[in-house]
Amino acid sequence: MRILVDRDLCEGNGRCVKVAPAVFALEDDADQVRVLIEEPGEELRAAIATAVATCPRQALKLSEH
């Protein structure tokens, strides 16, 4: 699986960081999220799916490719 971030949509709300801090980061002065693990293991799938679902701008996608 691979995490995709639409940079045109991401506003840096940080909800993804709250539910999956091992995968996403938001620096203090940043206005967009940073993906720490672009191709995470299956053990993180549930947290990532929650992050994708809670993104208010729908900027995150989970790809199986």
PyMOL commands that set and color helices and strands:
alter all, ss='L'
color gray80, all
select helices_A, chain A and resi 15-19+42-54
alter helices_A, ss='H'
color red, helices_A
select strands_A, chain A and resi 2-5+24-25+34-35+60-63
alter strands_A, ss='S'
color yellow, strands_A
deselect
rebuild
show_as cartoon
